[in-house]
Each structure stands twice: as C-alpha cells, then as structure tokens.
Amino acid sequence: MTGWRAAEDDEAQDEATDDAAAEDDAVEPEDGITCPDVAPEDTPESFEISAVINVIWGTPAAPYISATLCRYDPPFEWATLWGSTDDCRMRLLHPWTVPSAVALDAGEVTVEIDGTPLGLVPMHPSMPCFLQADGTVPEPTPGGTIRAWSTGGADIAAFDLSLTFPETLPEFTTPAAGETLLTCTPWTFAWEPTDLTDVWVQMRRLLPDDSEFEITCRPLSRSPVVLPAELTALWHPDLDGASVWVGVEPQVTSTTDPPVTLGISYSGEAAHRSVSVARP
C-alpha cells in the first residue's frame, strides 16, 4: 500500500516550483471545443489486505524498499475513482493518515539485491505492518536480480519471488516540458524506447487539503497511450497544472493465500515533465 504513495514522496516537494514554471509557458485555450457530457464516477476504493514489496529507484535519489504486510478492519478506503479507461484510472487520493491495521505474519522477510540480503523491519514500532530495509539499499544493477523471500508465518506461507531489474528507462517524448494540455480534448503520452513493457505513466498534483489528484496508467506495453476527451474533461477544476512521470514497473505475485506481490518501480530525471492544464 505504501508503494503507490511513497514512490513520489521525494519528488512532491518540487511540484510547486515545477508547475509554476510550466504555467509561465501556458498558451491561451482554443475556442470551439465542446466538453463531453460526463460526470465523476465518485466510487470509493478500498482494500482489506495489502501484501506488497516494492523496490523503488527514481534516479538520482537513492533506492529504497517500501513494503506492507497488512490486514485492515474495517477496509482501508484510500481513494475515490473519478473515471477510467482500459489502461488508466483517474483518482482523488485521500489525505494520508496511518490507518488501523494488523501486521500479517509472514515470518522473516528478506529482499536480496544483486546478492546483498536485506531484512525488512517496521518503519516505526507503532506501525508494525509498514516495512523498510534494515540497512542501506544498494543501487540495483540493470539486468541484475531482485529476490524476495520469507520463512513463512501464521498468515502468509513461505514464498520466494525473483525479478530482473529493468535494463532500460523510458523517456518522455510527449508531452513537452511546459506544454499546456486542454481538458475536453485527447491527451497523448509517448515515450522512447517504444517497445518497453510494464511501463507506467502518472500525472499528479497536490490539493490544498493534502489530498492528491492523479491519473495513473499501468501496465502499458505500447507507446503512445491516449486519454480520451471523456476522461480529460474530468480533470479537477481547481488544478491548473501537474507533474507527469513515466517509468517501468515489472511485478510478480506468489501463489500463497493471501498472495504477495514483488514489484520494481524505476524512473529517471528524463522521465519527468511539468505541464499546465487549461479549460477551453
């Protein structure tokens, strides 16, 4: 659960500066565009169990491991779905709070990066199911192996998962930095190389109440991805810009009950854009 929010924590501090720069390059909206007659779905999104181990590296920042092995009672409501396509979801992420959760017992859990083993420990004694590496995480080698395994416990049986760390980073070709995207028109996101799989694209902006509005598209296996006007028309009316990211995110899931997912999220400086958003 923490992976989807933690992956952008370091970059979020730069959004205000980046988006202000993007607004300086904004163009006047075009005339003659008719907005589709659509309304937000307003669908709560929640889950009862989160069993995820993420190795996250957004160069040039240091890599880190973020994991959750949690059961929530009642279910944890983390977002509201506003709209979607086959590949993409538009969500309002609720302000971050530490939910009431019970740690799932999986025994001792270890993540190994290119032969260096790292045990997972609670981030804080009050949050026993939110885990991080017990030690410094080395920079993964592109093409190297990421492995996660456990001895097994009362809630999750022993598992052993491996992934190859991605060798190539995607870089945006579209949109351009500082570009203005008009709501009620299709938005195109394109990247190089175009033959990558497990690509993710994210567009996000923080609101004054500490909630976040985002579009995420994953897993993608083609470039470009086009958001239709019916989705872009739903962009939050109070937001006139956003940070946009592209990266690659392979995943593998165990056959245990509940299943555990090992994921890698990898992105770089050239994968970031700041854009303006205007209404016709």
C-alpha positions in Angstrom: 0.0 0.0 0.0 2.8 2.4 0.8 4.5 1.9 -2.6 1.9 3.8 -4.7 2.2 6.8 -2.4 5.8 6.6 -1.3 7.3 6.4 -4.8 6.8 10.1 -5.4 7.4 11.5 -1.8 10.8 12.9 -2.6 9.7 14.5 -5.9 6.5 16.0 -4.4 8.5 18.8 -2.8 9.5 20.1 -6.2 6.0 20.2 -7.7 5.1 23.7 -6.8 8.2 25.1 -8.4 8.0 22.9 -11.5 4.3 23.7 -12.0 4.8 27.4 -11.6 7.5 27.3 -14.3 5.1 25.4 -16.6 2.4 28.0 -16.1 4.7 30.7 -17.4 4.8 28.8 -20.8 1.0 28.3 -20.9 -0.9 29.2 -24.0 -4.4 30.6 -24.3 -7.1 27.9 -24.6 -8.6 27.3 -28.0 -12.1 28.2 -28.9 -14.8 25.9 -30.4 -14.1 22.9 -28.1 -17.3 21.2 -26.7 -16.8 19.3 -23.5 -18.3 15.8 -23.3 -21.3 15.4 -21.0 -19.7 13.3 -18.3 -19.6 13.4 -14.5 -17.2 11.8 -12.0 -18.0 8.2 -11.0 -17.4 9.1 -7.3 -16.6 5.4 -6.5 -14.8 4.7 -3.2 -11.8 2.4 -3.5 -10.6 0.3 -0.6 -8.9 -3.0 0.3 -8.8 -5.3 3.3 -5.3 -6.8 2.7 -2.1 -5.3 1.3 0.8 -7.7 0.8 3.3 -5.8 -1.4 7.1 -5.4 -1.5 8.4 -2.6 -3.7 12.0 -1.8 -4.7 11.8 1.8 -5.8 14.5 3.7 -7.6 14.0 7.2 -9.1 17.4 8.3 -10.1 19.3 10.4 -9.0 17.8 9.7 -5.5 18.9 6.6 -3.6 16.9 3.4 -4.0 14.7 2.2 -1.1 12.4 -0.6 -0.2 8.8 0.0 0.8 6.6 -2.9 1.9 3.3 -3.5 3.5 2.0 -6.8 5.0 -1.2 -5.6 6.5 -4.8 -6.6 7.2 -7.3 -3.7 7.6 -10.6 -4.0 9.6 -12.6 -2.1 8.6 -11.3 -2.0 5.0 -9.0 0.9 4.3 -10.6 3.5 2.0 -7.7 5.2 0.2 -9.1 6.9 -2.9 -12.1 7.9 -4.9 -12.3 6.8 -8.5 -13.5 9.6 -10.8 -13.1 7.9 -14.2 -11.2 5.2 -16.1 -10.3 3.7 -19.5 -8.9 0.2 -20.2 -5.4 1.3 -19.1 -5.8 4.4 -17.0 -7.5 5.5 -13.8 -8.3 9.0 -12.6 -8.4 9.1 -8.8 -8.7 11.5 -5.9 -6.2 10.2 -3.3 -7.4 10.8 0.3 -5.1 12.8 2.6 -2.5 10.4 4.1 -3.3 9.0 7.5 -2.0 5.9 9.2 -4.9 3.5 9.1 -5.7 1.0 11.7 -4.0 -2.2 10.5 -2.8 -5.6 11.9 0.5 -6.9 10.7 0.3 -10.2 8.7 2.8 -12.8 10.0 5.0 -14.0 7.1 8.0 -14.9 9.3 11.3 -13.3 8.5 11.2 -11.5 5.2 14.4 -10.8 3.2 15.0 -8.8 0.0 18.1 -9.5 -1.9 19.6 -7.0 -4.4 22.3 -8.5 -6.6 23.3 -10.9 -3.9 23.1 -8.4 -1.0 20.4 -9.5 1.5 18.4 -7.0 3.5 15.9 -7.9 6.2 12.7 -6.0 6.5 11.8 -4.3 9.7 8.9 -2.0 10.8 9.3 1.7 9.9 8.1 2.6 13.4 7.1 0.4 16.4 3.5 1.9 16.2 3.2 0.7 12.5 4.4 -3.0 12.5 3.0 -3.9 9.1 4.7 -1.0 7.2 8.2 -2.2 6.5 11.6 -0.9 5.2 15.0 -2.3 4.7 17.2 -2.9 7.8 20.2 -1.2 6.3 21.4 0.8 3.2 19.8 -0.3 0.0 22.5 -0.7 -2.8 21.9 0.6 -6.3 20.5 -2.2 -8.3 22.3 -3.3 -11.4 20.3 -3.0 -14.6 19.8 -6.6 -15.7 20.5 -7.8 -12.2 18.3 -9.9 -9.9 15.9 -8.7 -7.2 14.7 -11.5 -5.0 12.3 -11.5 -2.0 11.6 -14.5 0.2 10.2 -15.4 3.6 10.4 -18.2 6.1 6.6 -18.3 6.3 4.3 -17.5 9.2 0.9 -17.8 10.7 -0.8 -15.6 8.0 1.4 -16.0 4.9 3.1 -19.2 3.9 6.8 -19.1 2.8 7.3 -17.5 -0.6 10.3 -17.0 -2.9 10.0 -14.4 -5.8 12.5 -13.0 -8.3 12.6 -10.3 -10.9 15.1 -9.0 -13.3 15.8 -5.3 -12.8 14.9 -3.3 -15.9 17.8 -2.6 -18.2 16.3 0.5 -20.0 14.5 3.5 -18.7 11.6 5.1 -20.7 12.0 8.8 -21.5 9.1 11.1 -22.5 8.8 12.4 -26.0 5.2 13.8 -25.4 4.1 16.0 -23.7 6.9 18.5 -23.8 8.0 20.3 -20.7 5.8 23.3 -20.1 3.1 22.2 -22.6 -0.5 23.2 -21.9 -3.0 20.3 -22.0 -6.6 21.3 -22.8 -9.3 19.5 -20.9 -12.1 18.1 -23.1 -9.5 17.1 -25.7 -7.5 13.9 -26.0 -4.1 13.9 -24.2 -1.2 11.8 -25.6 1.7 10.4 -23.6 4.5 8.9 -25.6 8.0 7.6 -24.7 11.1 6.1 -26.1 12.0 3.3 -26.4 8.6 2.3 -27.7 9.0 -1.5 -27.2 9.2 -1.5 -23.4 6.6 -3.4 -21.4 5.4 -2.9 -17.8 5.5 0.9 -18.4 3.6 3.2 -16.0 2.6 6.9 -16.6 1.4 9.1 -13.8 0.1 12.6 -13.7 -0.4 14.1 -10.3 -0.9 17.4 -8.4 -1.4 18.1 -4.6 -4.5 19.9 -3.5 -4.6 22.4 -0.5 -6.3 19.8 1.8 -3.3 17.4 1.2 -5.4 15.1 -1.0 -3.9 14.4 -4.4 -5.4 14.2 -7.8 -3.9 11.8 -10.2 -4.1 9.8 -13.4 -2.2 6.6 -13.5 -1.9 4.2 -16.4 -0.3 0.7 -16.0 0.8 -1.7 -17.0 1.4 -0.4 -20.5 3.0 -2.2 -23.4 2.8 0.3 -26.1 3.6 3.9 -26.9 1.6 6.2 -27.1 -1.3 6.0 -24.7 -4.1 8.4 -25.4 -6.5 9.7 -22.8 -10.0 10.3 -24.4 -11.8 13.6 -24.0 -14.4 11.9 -21.8 -11.6 11.4 -19.2 -9.7 14.7 -19.6 -12.9 16.6 -19.1 -13.0 15.3 -15.6 -9.6 16.8 -14.6 -10.1 18.5 -11.2 -11.4 22.1 -11.8 -9.1 23.6 -9.1 -5.9 22.4 -10.7 -4.1 24.2 -13.5 -1.0 22.1 -13.7 0.6 18.8 -12.8 3.8 16.8 -12.7 3.9 13.9 -15.2 6.2 10.9 -14.8 6.9 7.8 -16.8 8.7 4.7 -15.6 8.9 0.9 -15.8 7.3 -1.4 -13.2 7.6 -5.2 -13.5 5.8 -7.3 -10.9 5.5 -11.0 -9.9 3.0 -12.5 -7.5 3.2 -15.5 -5.2 0.8 -18.4 -5.2 0.3 -18.1 -1.4 -3.1 -17.2 0.2 -3.1 -14.2 0.5 -0.7 -13.6 -2.4 2.4 -11.4 -2.0 3.5 -9.1 -4.9 7.1 -8.2 -5.5 7.4 -5.1 -7.7 10.1 -2.8 -9.0 9.5 0.8 -9.8 12.2 2.5 -11.9 12.3 6.0 -13.3 14.8 8.8 -14.0 15.2 12.6 -14.4 14.4 12.5 -18.1 11.1 10.8 -17.2 9.7 13.9 -15.6 7.6 16.7 -17.1 5.7 19.7 -15.6 2.7 20.7 -17.6 -0.1 23.2 -17.4 -3.8 22.3 -17.7 -6.3 24.8 -19.1 -10.0 24.7 -19.9 -11.4 25.6 -23.3 
